[in-house]
Amino acid sequence: MRLIFGTDLHGNEHRYERLGQAATEHKADVLVVGGDLAPKFVDDIFSEQANFYGWMRRWADQQTVPVYTYLGNDDLKALLPEFLGACEQSDNLNVLEAEGEMEGFRYMRYNNVPDTPFGLKDWCRYDHKGYVPERYAGRPVVSVDTGDFSIIDDPVAYFGALLTIEEELSKFRGHFDLAFIHTPPAGLSLDVCWDGRHVGSRAVYEWLRDNAPLISFHGHIHESYQKTGIWYNYLQTPSREIVVTQPGDKNFVVADIEKVTQFVGDVTVDLVRY
């Protein structure tokens, strides 16, 4: 299977069009759009994100290969029904479920990211027990279905009452060939901000190490590749070496994935500029 993956497109229609062109040029079998699908810096984020899902449905229906997608931390959770509705109305836009099968490969998908310094907390969690988040910037909020934001008065209590990313990932059991996890893992230089900070998830690293999918796809930290020149890395697990990718917001990954037996496969990856 040849899979092309783009992430963090943030409603940029030109990047979507280029991703579709790249899928055709590289003769992909599957196109996956990672999280942070919709516009962010707009006047009315509720209406513009909702409208964008209609545009995305029309774009997907024009593609020559199946399109799979999932939400990221900047996609309002209150608009999940609009996103799912666009997928249901489409002939070619498919939701990546939490677990499923794609072209004979078993996959898992996970949206949440470690608590960030940014205001919107819809898809945020503490990474693991004992996790210490960055200082909160401004007023932490979550989106609500009334088309507005609700302030989190006590973020420590709010997040303390939720499962951590480590706890949520522990629910994914069994063998997965592919992993689509919006936040990148710690420890592989795929999580570097402009100021040099490493902000990846320890919980994701440990889950990948313990579960050993053939390949994993990540996003969230736009600038990591520009900062380090590293868009993929290898993680040595007890059973095999796996490929971990994170192209940032200005590149696409083309992955050729071959499953030799039920638990063994071969992966090669290439990078495409949008």
Buried (B, 14 or more C-beta within 10 A) or exposed (E): BBBBBBBBBBBBEEBBEBBBEBBEEBEBBBBBBBBBBBBBEBEEBBEBBBBBBBBBBEBBEEBEBBBBBBBBBBBBBBBBEBBEBBBEEBEBBBBBEBBBEBBEBBBBBBBBBBBBEBBBBBBBBBBBEEBEBEEBEEEBBBBBEEBEBEEBEEBEEBBEEBBBBBBBBBEBEEEBBBBBBBBBBBBBBBBBEEEEEBBBBBBBBBBBBEBBBBBBBBBBBBBBBBBBEEBBBEBEBEEEEBBBBBBBBBBBBBBBBEBEEEEEBEBEBEBBEB
